[in-house]
Every structure is written in structure tokens, then in C-alpha cells.
Amino acid sequence: MLNAVFATNSSIPCPRSFQFPPPCSRGNRPIRVTAAMNASSPDNLDRFKVEYTPWLIVGLGNPGNKYHGTRHNVGFEMIDQISRAEDVPMNTIQSKALIGIGSIGDVPIVLAKPHAYMNFSGESVAPLASYYQVPLRHILLVYDEMRLPNGVLQLHQKGGYMHHNGVKSVVGHLDGCCEFPRLCIGIGKPPGQMDMKAFLLQKFSSVEQEQIDSALRQGAAAVRTLVLYGFNKSIMRFNLGQKYKYHKV
């Protein structure tokens, strides 16, 4: 289980090239750095705060070629998209997960794809969050969502787990806490009387795959905005645009 991690109120200089020190060198205290900078944010603010607290971005899915490209594995695909966009190589195995360590801008990130299968995803998320001293509010879970149309994305600050066993596992290993962000990727509902499990393990049609490919690019850009600026007005506009992206006027 994950011990609760709380941000301190202190501010310290942040190096331009960030490296995660081993936990033993930091004790039990997470590192939090904030800096006010003159720049233009998506909200056209003259000044904003960049918080250098690490992010753990986890895509849910199942390992192995058998599951590659299936609806249930779009969380993995989003991590791959972010990895390419931010030039963060996925080259390390830790806590039953394939991970990549890098940054978005100057904000340190850990990308992760749990390899303990979907229903045991929490076995990777909780230890990684604890090791890298990531607070709950910076654990971004990325997963498929049948309640959203195919290719529609939504970013939420918190939520439950509903029918999703992968999210349920993560919540269970975080001591029942649901107060972490999520990026939900719509995959649509099973047609007719189709079995839900069969639907989840089905590959996308060519049209659906085009929608997913577009969504992955949009999602990676939204994650960058989230990491740099938090849940600001740009994220609100992103969610609204996604909600009506297939509505014809």
C-alpha cells in the first residue's frame, strides 16, 4: 500500500536537468518546487507558477502481442504517444512495470505501463508513486472508457472506478483513495448483445483507429498542458471541445 505523500511548503531552486535521487537520500520528505516565471500560458496570463513536483503518468493495459492494438490497451498506446512526443525512452523495468524517466519542460515525469495485467495494475502504481514521492494529485491514470464515444477524451481531477477493474486495482492499492487525475479515452459501447469482454479485447476498425490515432495526438498535447499548467481553463476548454468534437452544427 502507498503511504500518503504530502507536499511541503518550502521552495528550493530547481535544476534545469532533473534527476530523481534515490529515496534514501531524501528520507520521507517529498520535494516540491514552485517558481513564478514571466511567460505566456494557454490562458494568456503574464505570470504563472510552474510546480516541479514529479508526475507519474500510468497507462493501463495488458502486456503481450495478443493484446496489442485492442480497445482495452489504449492506455498503453497513449503512454507510447507521450513517450515519442516528449522524447522519453521506455527502457526500464521497475515494480512490475515498463517505465521511462524524463521531463515535460522542466517538470520531471515518470511514464509507466504496468506489466502485471490489467486487474493487478495497482501492484505497479502504488510502489512507483511511493518510490518517486509522487503525491496523489500528480498520479495521472490513462485508461479506456466505454461511456465515451470512440476517440473522445476527458481529463478529470478525480473520480471513482465504476466498471473498470484496472482502476479498481489502483484505487485499492492507494488505500481506497480516488483523489487522483484521470485521462479517459473513449472506446464506445459494445454493439447489440456483444459480450463486453470480447468487445474490450477486439481491435479497432480502420475508421475507429483513425479516430483513436487523432485522439492520441490530442491527448499527448493535453497531458503536456496539464503537467505544465495544471487544471486550468485550457483543460476545461479541451474537455468541452472533446465532448462535442463529433457533433455537426
CORWOGI-V167082 format. One record per backbone hydrogen bond with DSSP energy under -1.0 kcal/mol. CO is the residue of the C=O (numbers start at 1). NH is the residue of the N-H. If there is no record, write none. Layout:
BEGIN
co:nh
CO:NH
CO:NH
END
This chain:
BEGIN
co:nh
22:25
23:26
26:29
33:52
35:50
37:48
41:44
46:39
48:37
50:35
55:110
56:140
57:112
58:142
64:67
67:70
70:73
71:74
73:77
74:78
75:79
76:80
77:81
78:82
79:83
80:84
81:85
82:86
83:88
89:91
92:99
96:115
97:94
98:113
99:92
100:111
102:109
104:107
107:104
108:55
109:102
110:57
111:100
112:59
113:98
117:120
118:121
120:123
121:124
121:125
122:126
124:128
125:129
126:130
127:131
128:132
129:134
135:138
136:139
138:56
140:58
141:183
142:60
143:185
145:148
145:187
148:188
149:152
152:186
154:184
156:182
161:164
164:168
165:169
166:170
167:171
168:172
169:173
171:176
173:2
174:177
178:159
178:180
181:141
182:156
183:143
184:154
185:145
186:151
191:194
195:199
196:200
197:201
199:202
200:72
202:71
205:209
206:210
207:211
208:212
209:213
210:214
211:215
212:216
213:217
214:218
215:219
216:220
217:221
218:222
219:223
220:224
221:225
222:226
223:227
224:228
225:229
226:230
230:232
232:236
233:237
234:238
235:239
236:240
237:241
238:242
239:243
240:244
242:245
244:247
END
